[in-house]
Amino acid sequence: MNMLKVGDKVPDFSAKDQDGNTINLTDYKGKKLVVFFYPKANTPGCTAEACNLRDNYKELQAQGYELLGVSADSEKKQSNFKKKYEFPFPLLADEDHTVINTFGVWGPKKFMGREYDGIHRTTFVIDEEGKVENVIEKVKTKDHAAQILA
């Protein structure tokens, strides 16, 4: 894994959101952006994380942040996830791993003794100029907004 780190300029990317709209990094120029990667829509940890961000969305926006969730799920799965929990931010359906590879969050993982390749739950805080300001690798799913706002 060759993950982006603090100070790196984020390479431009585009991907489809849950409704099939194309989202580009350039859409967020001049804004602070939080890009959070999660392994799979509708699983307990990912749901807790995204719901925590939803519940603190107004606070995050008040601090000038826009949010983008990203996983390798299909548009349909992302759409169901977004509707079910009423997320106010787009979820990217990165099935071909374009954004996942741009940020370098795909790699070997261990779960219950099994090794496999997957998405590392990681959040990137990007400044108005498109540079990585913070990388959160140890995401607290139930208290994630506080980690971003800290």
C-alpha positions in Angstrom: 0.0 0.0 0.0 1.3 3.4 -0.9 -1.0 5.6 1.1 -1.2 9.4 0.8 0.3 11.2 3.7 0.1 14.6 5.3 1.4 17.2 2.9 0.7 15.2 -0.2 -1.3 16.8 -3.0 -4.3 14.6 -3.8 -4.3 13.6 -7.4 -7.5 14.5 -9.2 -10.1 11.8 -9.4 -13.7 11.2 -10.5 -16.1 8.5 -9.6 -19.9 7.9 -9.6 -21.9 8.5 -6.5 -24.9 6.4 -5.3 -27.2 8.1 -8.0 -24.8 7.7 -10.9 -23.6 11.4 -10.8 -19.9 12.0 -11.5 -18.1 13.5 -8.5 -14.7 15.1 -9.1 -12.1 16.2 -6.6 -12.1 19.6 -8.4 -15.8 20.0 -7.3 -14.4 20.7 -3.8 -11.6 23.2 -4.7 -11.6 26.0 -2.1 -13.4 23.8 0.4 -12.2 21.5 3.2 -13.0 17.9 2.3 -13.2 14.8 4.5 -12.9 11.6 2.4 -13.7 8.5 4.5 -13.1 5.0 3.2 -15.1 2.1 4.7 -15.0 -1.6 3.8 -18.6 -2.4 3.1 -22.0 -0.6 3.2 -24.5 -1.8 5.7 -22.1 -3.6 8.0 -22.0 -2.8 11.7 -18.7 -0.8 11.9 -19.3 1.1 8.6 -22.9 1.9 9.6 -21.8 3.2 13.1 -19.1 5.4 11.4 -21.3 6.9 8.7 -24.2 7.5 11.2 -21.8 9.2 13.6 -20.7 11.5 10.7 -24.4 12.0 9.8 -25.3 12.9 13.4 -22.5 15.5 13.5 -22.8 16.7 9.9 -24.1 20.2 10.9 -21.1 20.6 13.2 -18.7 19.4 10.5 -20.3 21.8 8.0 -20.1 24.7 10.5 -16.3 24.0 10.6 -16.3 24.2 6.8 -16.1 20.5 5.9 -17.7 18.7 3.1 -17.9 14.9 3.3 -17.5 12.0 0.8 -17.8 8.3 1.7 -16.1 5.8 -0.4 -16.2 2.0 -0.7 -16.0 -0.6 -3.5 -19.8 -1.3 -3.2 -22.1 -0.9 -6.3 -24.2 2.2 -6.9 -27.3 0.2 -5.9 -25.7 -0.8 -2.5 -24.5 2.7 -1.8 -27.9 4.1 -2.7 -29.7 1.7 -0.4 -27.2 2.5 2.4 -27.7 6.2 1.9 -31.5 6.0 1.8 -31.8 3.6 4.8 -29.7 5.9 7.1 -30.6 9.3 5.4 -26.9 10.3 4.9 -26.7 14.0 3.8 -23.4 13.4 1.9 -22.6 11.5 -1.3 -21.3 7.9 -1.2 -18.9 7.0 -4.0 -19.4 3.6 -5.7 -15.7 2.9 -6.4 -16.1 -0.6 -7.9 -13.1 -0.3 -10.1 -10.9 1.1 -7.2 -10.0 4.3 -8.9 -10.4 6.5 -5.8 -9.3 3.7 -3.5 -6.0 3.3 -5.4 -5.5 7.1 -5.7 -5.5 7.3 -1.9 -3.6 4.0 -1.4 -6.1 2.4 1.0 -6.3 -1.1 -0.6 -4.1 -3.8 0.8 -3.6 -6.8 3.0 -5.8 -7.1 6.0 -6.4 -9.6 8.8 -9.8 -10.5 10.2 -10.5 -13.4 12.5 -7.3 -15.1 11.5 -7.9 -14.8 7.8 -5.7 -12.7 5.5 -7.2 -11.0 2.5 -6.9 -7.8 0.4 -9.5 -5.1 1.2 -10.1 -1.5 2.0 -8.4 -0.1 5.1 -10.9 2.0 7.1 -9.1 5.4 6.8 -10.1 9.0 6.7 -8.3 11.8 4.9 -8.9 15.5 5.7 -8.0 17.6 2.7 -7.5 21.4 2.8 -8.8 24.0 0.4 -5.8 23.6 -1.9 -6.2 19.8 -2.3 -3.4 18.9 0.1 -3.8 16.2 2.8 -4.0 17.9 6.2 -4.6 14.9 8.3 -4.8 11.1 8.0 -6.9 9.1 10.5 -5.9 5.4 10.4 -7.3 4.3 13.8 -10.9 5.3 13.2 -13.2 5.2 16.2 -16.4 4.3 14.4 -18.8 5.5 17.1 -16.9 8.8 17.7 -15.4 9.6 14.3 -16.6 13.2 13.9 -14.8 14.1 17.2 -11.5 12.7 15.7 -12.0 14.9 12.6 -12.9 18.0 14.6 -10.1 17.5 17.2 
